[in-house]
Amino acid sequence: MSFGARLAKAVAERGALCVGIDPHPGLLRDWGLPEDASGVERFAMTCVEALGGQVAIVKPQSAFFEAHGSKGVAVLERVIAGLREADTLVLVDAKRGDIGSTMAAYAAAYLTNGSPLAGDAVTVSPFLGFGSLDPAVEAARASGRGVFVLARTSNPEGATVQRAVLPDGRTVAQSVVDGAAAANAGAEPLGDVGLVIGATLAALDVDLSGLNGPVLAPGFGAQGATAADLRGLFGPELRGVLPASSRDVLRHGPDVGSLRAAALRVRDEVA
């Protein structure tokens, strides 16, 4: 089954919320955990226990694991394996982007069967040209996985590049959207190439009507975006939109029951 089809099925069964696993040093302290690989492991595996089988998709942020070297990366591998064993989709938030054989190597790491870092999808950066992502898109399609491409992020610096106008009159962000739409053409019920679009944008300045793929919308909850904001930005139906929340849920740990209850509350708020 394609990633787009598996995602649509998971959302129908468990709602559209994407919960992040971000073992930020501040959250480790709040949970009373050491700021080392052992603390990251206890934090992350508690999240796996609380969230596995409860929400459609979970997004571990690779950077917070990588910060602890090989021990941290080993924890990320266990997180991916644990969530997949719980029949929960895993979006590895790694934001990889390169060219040629290097992009192919990233694709092998995050999008091929047998790799311990391969979840169900990975975030990628298109700002070396959308075509530079071809190895990742091809690897995802071959293995039934997906990619989420940065398109219109809500950080102030992003607009400098993303809203720049190309010679054909489109913005860079719109060209990314159009590249994803071309990759998703004809897919049912959703394509495998999603976009990352910030939920806290004041207005949506790209046309998503032809996307035929999912949209990851970070910024829901602690960063300020509400369910009403999501509907105002993406339209009332929110088809294919995955609001992403991390701190709003994670601050309820380390108790597994409290963490799970918080995730389900936020999931229902989105619905």
N, C-alpha and C positions, 0 to 999 in steps of 0.2 A: 504494500500500500504506500502511496506517495506521502511525503510529509504533509502537504496541504490537506489531503484527505484525513490523515491521522489527527491533525490539529483540529479540523472541523468536528470530528467525532469527539475528541476530548473536550472541546468547548461546549458541545451540545450536552455532554454528560456532567461536566463539572464547572461550567461557567468560564468566563473569558479572562479571569484574573491571572496575571503572571506575577509570582512572588520571587523577589531576589534573595539570594543567599550572599550577603556581603559581610564577611567577618572583619569589619572595620575595627581598628584599635579601640575607638571609643565604645563600640558595642561590646567588645570583649571585656572592657573594664566594667561596663554597666552590668554585665552578666556575672561579674566576679571571676573572670577567667584570666589566665596569664596571657600576655601578649607575645606568644610564641606558637610554634607549630602544634603543640599539644592543645593549647587553647583554641586554635583555629579548628582542630579536629573535633573537639567536644562541642563547639558552637555549631559547626556545619552538620555533624551527624545528628545533633538534636533537631536541627531544621529538617533533615531528611525524615526523621521519625515523625515529626509533627505534620509535614506537608505532603509526604508521599501518599498518593492515592486520594488526596483531598482537593487539589486544584489541578487545572488543566496542564499548566506548564510552570516550571521552576527555572530560575536564571541565576546560576552561580557566577559571581564576578571573578574572573580569572586573576585579575591583578592582586587581589587580597590574598590569594593562595600563593601566587608566584613570589610575593614579597618574602616568603619564608623558604625560598629555595626548593631543593628537591623534596624535602619533607612536606612542604606546603603543596607542591604539585601532586605528590602522592595522595594527599588528602582530597584534592580535587578529583582525582581518579576514583577514589572511593565514593565520593558524593555522586558522581555521574552513575557509577555502577549501582549504588543504593537506590537512587531515584528510578532508574530503568527497571530494577527488580520490582519496584512498587508500581510499575506500569504508569509512570508519570513522565511526560515529555520534559526533556532537558535542553535548555537553550544556554550554551556556553558563551558568556559575554566576554569575548576576547578581542574584538574589533581589529582583526588582522587585515592587512592589506599590503600587497607587494606585487612584483611582476614576475612573469616567466616561471622558471624552475623554483624560485622561492615561494611564490604563491601556490604552486603545485605541492610543495612540501607542507605548507600550512594546511592545504586541503587534505593531504594524506593524514595529518595529525588529528584534524577535527571532524572529518567528514567521511572516513572510510572504515569499513568493517574491520574489527580486530584492533583498532587503536584504542587504548584506554582513555584517551582524551576526547573521543568522539561521543557526543551526546546525540541529540536528534536534530540540532541546528546550531549555528554559530553566527555571531555578529561579525560583519566585515566592513571595511572602509573602502569606498570607491574613488577616493580622491587622487589616485594615480590613473584615473580613467576607468569608466565602467567595464570596458573590455578586459582590463587587467584581472577582473574577478572571474573570467571564464573558467579557469581550472577549478575554482571553488563551486561554481554553479554546475559544472559538468560532474564533479565528484558527488555533489549533493544529489543530483538527479539519479546517478548510477546506483547510489546506496539507499535511496528512499529518505534522504535527509533534506534539510532546508538551510537557507541563509537569510539573515536579516541585514539589509544594507543601510548604512547611515545615509539619511537623505536631508532631513530638516530638523536639526537639533536645536534645543532651546538655550544652549549656552550663548552668551552675547558674542563671543568670538566667532562662532560658527557662521553667523550671517555674512561676515566679510567674504567668505568663499562661497557659501551656499546660495546667496542671493546675487552673486555676480552674474552679469548677463553675457551670454555667448554670442558669437556673430550671427547665429540664426534667430536671435531674439529671445530664446528660452533662458531661464536661470539655470545655474549649475544643478540646483536641487531638482528642477523639473526634468532635466536631462537624466538624472538618476532615476526618478520615477518612471520616465518613459523606457529606460533600459530594463527596469524590473518588469514593466508591463509587457514588453516584447518577449521576455523570457517566460512569462506566465500565460501567454496567449493560448487559448483553447483548453486550459486546464480546468478540471472539475473536481470538487466544488471550489477549490482554491489552488493557486499555484504555489510553488515551493520557494519563491523568491519574495521575501517580505521586506518591509522598510522600517526604519527607526525614525519616528517623528515625535518630537517632544510634546507632551500633553499640556505644557504650560505656555505654549506659543499664544500670543495675543490673537492671532488670526492664522488661518491656513492659507498659505500663499502658493500652494502647488495644487494641481488638478489630479486627483486620485481616481477619477471616474473609470479609467481604463486599466487600473492596476491588476485586478483579479488576483490579489494576494493579501496576506495578513499585514497588519501594521502594529508594531510594538510601540506603545506610547508611554515612555518613562516620565515620571514626575507626578504620578497620582499619589495623593495622600500628603506625606510630610513635606514634599516640595511645593504643595499648594494647589494642585489640580483637583477638582471635584468631579463627581459624576455629571453634574450640569455642564461643567466646562468641557468635558469630553464630548457630550452631545452637541454643544455649541460649535465645537471645532470640527468634528467629523460627521455630524448629522445624527438624527435621532435613533437610527437603527443600529449604529456602531458595528455593522457587519465586518468581520475580520479584524476588528480593533482589539488589541490585548493591552489593557491598562496594566502598567507595571508598578508595583509597590514593594518597597524594601523596609525602610525604617519604621513605617507605620505598623507593620506586622512584627518585625524583629524585636522591637522594644518591649514586647510582651513576654519574651523569654526570660530565664532559661526553662521555665516550666513548660513541658510539652503540651499539656492540655490548654494552657493559656495561649500559647503560640498558635496552636491549631484553631482555637476558638476565634482568635483575632483574624486569622486568614479567612475563615468562613464568614465573619462579619463583613470584612472588606469585599469579599467575593459577592455577597448578597447586596451590598451597597452599589456595586457596579451594575448588577443585574437590575 
